[in-house]
Amino acid sequence: DIQMTQSPSSLSASVGDRVTVTCRASQNVADFVNWFQKKPGEAPKLLIYAASNLHSGVPSRFSGGGSGTDFTLTISSLQTEDFATYYCQQTYSNPPTFGQGTRIEIK
Amino acid sequence: QVQLRESGPGLVKPSQTLSLTCSVSGDSIGRGGYYWGWIRQHPEKGLEYIGYIYYTGETFYNPSLKSRITISKDTSKNQLSLRLNSVTAADTAVYYCARAQVGHSAPLENWGQGTLVTVSS
């Protein structure tokens, strides 16, 4: 299975901060990477698909980048509703696998 | 707007079979273009892709669970089903059904709210 490793595992930030989460794949996954937001008690929400494409209805402060093995999720100006856990996922090779998650907390 | 809703027993005894149903509204699981999958999240841990089914009936199962799982569909009821045999405490998790668009990166666009299944005697 392809391992997806996220960093950091958690971070503290303030409203208005620019935040970047990194995801590294154990082998080349081209741009077959999706990003999800997860809040306690809620279903995951798709933010970014195919590494850099913003899903419909997702605010433009979210952006994704990268290809091959290294990927990023950036929130340009953190809002209150963005405090959550974020997961990357690769779908290049079965089984699809997720990163372990990055928790963004209020500083 | 497609909606998915998981249902099933919240408590299952060890060694028994976990059975969950996902009811879909707003789309037909008999229509092509989407995979219909199951994903779970163990308490305080990450997400694990269990498997999916296509409208043709083609299935994919995560090799880590393949010997114990069956994913099926009932097009007449517009429902998916998940069966997981010989459960242990390690199968305690929130189980989600979701719809993924066929194509590049197959993103899981729509999710159910999830249902917590606890394996305990």
Chai-1 contact restraints between the chains, C-beta under 6 A:
chainA,res_idxA,chainB,res_idxB,connection_type,confidence,min_distance_angstrom,max_distance_angstrom,comment,restraint_id
A,F32,B,S105,contact,1.0,0.0,6.0,A-B,restraint_1
A,N34,B,S105,contact,1.0,0.0,6.0,A-B,restraint_2
A,N34,B,P107,contact,1.0,0.0,6.0,A-B,restraint_3
A,A43,B,W111,contact,1.0,0.0,6.0,A-B,restraint_4
A,A43,B,Q113,contact,1.0,0.0,6.0,A-B,restraint_5
A,A43,B,G114,contact,1.0,0.0,6.0,A-B,restraint_6
A,P44,B,W111,contact,1.0,0.0,6.0,A-B,restraint_7
A,L46,B,P107,contact,1.0,0.0,6.0,A-B,restraint_8
A,L46,B,E109,contact,1.0,0.0,6.0,A-B,restraint_9
A,Y49,B,S105,contact,1.0,0.0,6.0,A-B,restraint_10
A,Y49,B,P107,contact,1.0,0.0,6.0,A-B,restraint_11
A,A50,B,H104,contact,1.0,0.0,6.0,A-B,restraint_12
A,A50,B,S105,contact,1.0,0.0,6.0,A-B,restraint_13
A,Y87,B,L47,contact,1.0,0.0,6.0,A-B,restraint_14
A,T91,B,S105,contact,1.0,0.0,6.0,A-B,restraint_15
A,T91,B,A106,contact,1.0,0.0,6.0,A-B,restraint_16
A,P95,B,Y49,contact,1.0,0.0,6.0,A-B,restraint_17
A,P95,B,N62,contact,1.0,0.0,6.0,A-B,restraint_18
A,P96,B,Y49,contact,1.0,0.0,6.0,A-B,restraint_19
A,F98,B,G46,contact,1.0,0.0,6.0,A-B,restraint_20
A,F98,B,L47,contact,1.0,0.0,6.0,A-B,restraint_21
A,Q100,B,G46,contact,1.0,0.0,6.0,A-B,restraint_22
A,G101,B,G46,contact,1.0,0.0,6.0,A-B,restraint_23
